[in-house]
Amino acid sequence: MGKDFIAINLFGLIVVRKGAFFSASSLNHEKIHTAQQREMLFIFFYIWYVLEWLVRLLCCFSAKKAYFRISFEREAYANEYDEEYLKHRKLYSWLRYLKVTGKSK
């Protein structure tokens, strides 16, 4: 992440880096994270997020690759351009993204 950081979602509050371009798709991405956080009662989202990142890091030895392989991120990136996604999203949809197939970023 580092320099690539545009925004972070903290308990439903979206914080945008000063001077960063924040698009409609970026906002939708963060709204997907808010839905994920709510269904996991916020704290369990962060616990799972960190644990999954650590597991992914052990598998690919790259912090950036581990980040892009986190199921929460995979769901958000896959659907950030679909403005209707949150209207039809099912609870715990991120579970479908646990299995990593093919090449990730």
Backbone bond lengths (Angstrom), bond angles and torsions (degrees), N, CA, C in turn:
res aa  C-N    CA-C-N  psi(-1)  N-CA   C-N-CA  omega(-1)  CA-C   N-CA-C  phi
1 M - - - 1.443 - - 1.526 108.52 -
2 G 1.303 120.20 -85.32 1.450 122.52 176.42 1.514 113.98 47.79
3 K 1.333 116.94 -113.25 1.462 122.75 -178.64 1.523 112.06 -66.11
4 D 1.321 118.10 -24.55 1.458 122.65 -179.36 1.526 112.22 -76.66
5 F 1.295 116.84 -9.70 1.462 122.63 -177.06 1.525 110.66 -61.20
6 I 1.323 116.48 122.02 1.460 121.88 176.97 1.526 109.50 -107.35
7 A 1.336 115.50 -47.38 1.467 119.99 -177.26 1.517 109.61 -151.23
8 I 1.309 114.52 160.47 1.459 121.27 174.54 1.529 107.28 -137.14
9 N 1.302 114.73 145.11 1.456 121.20 -178.61 1.527 107.64 -108.65
10 L 1.313 116.53 111.87 1.459 121.85 -179.55 1.523 109.71 -112.47
11 F 1.321 115.11 102.68 1.461 121.57 178.81 1.531 111.95 55.70
12 G 1.335 116.07 38.30 1.456 121.61 178.03 1.520 114.34 90.37
13 L 1.311 117.38 -7.10 1.462 122.05 176.81 1.528 107.86 -95.46
14 I 1.313 116.76 119.67 1.463 121.18 -177.45 1.524 109.00 -92.59
15 V 1.332 115.97 119.98 1.457 122.89 179.90 1.523 107.25 -108.55
16 V 1.329 116.62 122.80 1.463 122.49 -177.26 1.526 109.46 -106.36
17 R 1.338 115.47 134.05 1.464 120.64 178.52 1.529 109.89 -62.03
18 K 1.298 116.60 137.10 1.470 122.10 -179.51 1.533 109.50 -57.80
19 G 1.319 115.49 130.00 1.454 121.14 178.13 1.523 114.92 82.52
20 A 1.320 117.39 -2.31 1.468 120.72 -178.77 1.527 110.28 -80.76
21 F 1.324 116.09 145.14 1.461 121.02 175.44 1.522 107.79 -80.88
22 F 1.312 116.56 119.52 1.465 122.00 -177.36 1.521 108.29 -115.27
23 S 1.313 116.16 105.06 1.465 122.59 -174.88 1.524 111.99 -89.40
24 A 1.331 115.31 173.77 1.469 121.14 176.27 1.525 109.99 -62.72
25 S 1.333 117.01 -36.64 1.466 119.78 179.21 1.533 110.57 -68.97
26 S 1.328 116.86 -34.83 1.471 120.39 176.46 1.523 110.50 -64.71
27 L 1.325 115.88 -41.39 1.464 120.28 177.84 1.523 110.28 -63.67
28 N 1.323 116.99 -43.03 1.461 120.82 178.86 1.528 110.38 -62.93
29 H 1.332 116.96 -41.31 1.467 122.69 176.78 1.531 109.75 -55.16
30 E 1.322 116.07 -47.99 1.466 120.25 -178.99 1.527 111.84 -69.48
31 K 1.319 117.81 -33.46 1.468 120.53 176.22 1.528 110.64 -65.83
32 I 1.319 117.17 -34.81 1.475 120.84 175.56 1.522 108.74 -62.89
33 H 1.334 116.95 -42.03 1.473 119.82 176.56 1.531 111.26 -62.25
34 T 1.312 117.60 -37.36 1.465 120.21 178.28 1.529 110.25 -62.42
35 A 1.333 117.01 -41.80 1.471 120.82 177.36 1.526 110.35 -62.99
36 Q 1.326 117.18 -41.43 1.467 121.31 178.46 1.531 110.07 -63.39
37 Q 1.314 116.34 -43.57 1.461 120.68 -178.82 1.523 111.59 -63.66
38 R 1.313 116.23 -43.51 1.473 120.15 -179.65 1.519 111.55 -60.96
39 E 1.338 116.21 -45.54 1.462 118.18 -177.16 1.519 112.30 -68.95
40 M 1.328 117.25 -17.47 1.466 120.86 177.78 1.531 111.32 -107.96
41 L 1.330 115.45 17.60 1.468 121.74 177.10 1.532 111.97 57.11
42 F 1.299 116.18 37.01 1.462 127.30 176.40 1.520 113.31 60.43
43 I 1.299 119.97 -65.41 1.468 121.74 -172.94 1.531 112.16 -62.01
44 F 1.328 117.16 -38.30 1.462 119.69 -179.88 1.526 111.19 -70.47
45 F 1.320 117.15 -26.85 1.470 121.59 173.96 1.527 109.05 -60.24
46 Y 1.328 116.52 -49.77 1.464 120.61 -176.83 1.522 112.01 -67.94
47 I 1.313 116.78 -37.73 1.474 120.04 177.15 1.520 109.34 -63.23
48 W 1.332 117.31 -48.70 1.470 121.59 179.99 1.530 110.06 -62.40
49 Y 1.325 116.40 -43.30 1.464 121.95 -177.86 1.531 110.32 -56.40
50 V 1.319 116.23 -50.41 1.469 120.42 -178.25 1.515 110.97 -66.65
51 L 1.329 117.65 -44.19 1.465 120.25 179.68 1.526 111.51 -62.90
52 E 1.333 116.70 -43.25 1.460 119.06 179.19 1.525 110.86 -65.24
53 W 1.332 117.18 -39.65 1.465 120.34 177.97 1.531 110.42 -61.04
54 L 1.322 116.98 -42.34 1.472 120.60 179.28 1.531 111.28 -63.22
55 V 1.317 117.24 -43.13 1.471 121.03 178.15 1.523 109.99 -62.57
56 R 1.331 116.48 -45.63 1.470 120.75 179.48 1.528 110.65 -63.89
57 L 1.314 117.10 -36.84 1.460 121.35 178.39 1.532 110.70 -63.16
58 L 1.317 116.59 -41.29 1.464 120.56 178.07 1.526 111.77 -64.46
59 C 1.316 116.32 -29.27 1.465 120.92 -178.56 1.523 113.07 -81.59
60 C 1.331 117.31 -35.57 1.471 118.43 -172.83 1.526 114.14 -118.27
61 F 1.329 118.43 -6.43 1.467 123.70 176.27 1.525 113.97 55.73
62 S 1.313 116.51 29.48 1.464 121.70 178.04 1.524 108.33 -141.99
63 A 1.321 116.39 121.32 1.464 120.60 -179.24 1.524 111.16 -60.83
64 K 1.332 116.65 -40.60 1.459 120.74 -178.94 1.527 111.39 -67.08
65 K 1.334 116.92 -45.01 1.464 120.18 178.13 1.516 110.57 -64.32
66 A 1.335 116.72 -39.34 1.467 120.71 179.03 1.522 110.22 -61.06
67 Y 1.331 117.05 -42.46 1.459 122.12 178.26 1.526 111.18 -58.97
68 F 1.336 116.96 -48.22 1.462 120.73 -177.47 1.529 112.89 -70.42
69 R 1.323 117.40 -14.59 1.469 121.22 179.47 1.529 113.12 -96.15
70 I 1.306 118.54 -4.85 1.467 121.56 176.95 1.525 107.85 -64.67
71 S 1.311 116.69 132.56 1.473 121.17 -176.00 1.525 112.62 -57.22
72 F 1.324 118.35 -38.24 1.464 121.12 178.62 1.527 110.91 -61.95
73 E 1.323 115.76 -43.23 1.463 120.56 179.66 1.524 111.18 -68.86
74 R 1.305 116.44 -39.99 1.463 120.00 -179.67 1.525 110.84 -61.92
75 E 1.339 116.76 -42.56 1.462 119.36 177.30 1.528 110.54 -64.44
76 A 1.324 117.36 -45.33 1.465 121.20 -177.44 1.532 111.13 -64.56
77 Y 1.326 117.75 -45.14 1.466 120.21 179.41 1.527 111.47 -66.83
78 A 1.311 117.54 -38.67 1.464 120.96 -178.20 1.525 112.55 -66.18
79 N 1.322 117.30 -24.78 1.465 120.62 -173.10 1.528 114.66 -121.89
80 E 1.319 117.53 8.13 1.465 119.52 -174.94 1.527 113.99 -65.88
81 Y 1.317 118.14 -22.46 1.467 120.62 179.63 1.537 112.65 -91.50
82 D 1.318 116.81 -5.27 1.460 121.72 178.90 1.527 108.67 -94.21
83 E 1.310 116.16 98.88 1.458 120.57 -176.91 1.524 113.15 -67.89
84 E 1.315 117.44 -14.68 1.466 122.32 179.29 1.532 112.11 -96.19
85 Y 1.330 117.17 -4.74 1.467 121.14 -172.79 1.528 113.25 -54.31
86 L 1.306 117.62 -46.81 1.465 119.89 -176.38 1.519 112.95 -67.20
87 K 1.319 117.33 -20.57 1.461 120.68 178.55 1.527 111.99 -73.20
88 H 1.335 116.78 -28.48 1.467 119.90 -177.87 1.534 113.07 -117.88
89 R 1.318 117.01 3.64 1.468 121.50 -179.70 1.522 110.48 -64.95
90 K 1.325 115.15 133.96 1.461 120.65 176.52 1.528 109.57 -89.80
91 L 1.331 115.32 152.98 1.464 119.82 177.60 1.524 110.85 -56.10
92 Y 1.304 115.66 142.03 1.461 123.88 176.87 1.533 113.10 58.98
93 S 1.322 115.99 32.63 1.474 120.38 178.40 1.523 112.14 -61.45
94 W 1.310 117.58 -25.94 1.461 121.47 -179.83 1.528 111.99 -62.24
95 L 1.334 117.23 -21.10 1.472 119.71 179.46 1.526 111.98 -61.61
96 R 1.329 116.28 -29.13 1.471 119.95 178.65 1.529 111.77 -67.32
97 Y 1.306 116.99 -15.57 1.464 121.67 -176.51 1.540 112.24 -101.07
98 L 1.316 117.59 7.22 1.463 120.04 179.55 1.518 112.09 -64.90
99 K 1.307 116.59 -41.01 1.460 120.67 -179.27 1.515 108.71 -80.25
100 V 1.328 115.87 122.55 1.458 121.22 178.28 1.523 108.54 -91.04
101 T 1.322 114.33 122.53 1.461 119.98 177.61 1.516 109.54 -122.19
102 G 1.286 117.07 145.08 1.465 120.74 179.11 1.521 111.36 69.05
103 K 1.307 114.68 -166.54 1.462 120.43 -178.53 1.515 110.63 -87.55
104 S 1.325 115.47 138.56 1.459 121.56 173.33 1.511 107.26 -108.28
105 K 1.320 116.40 168.53 1.476 121.54 -179.85 1.503 112.49 -54.55
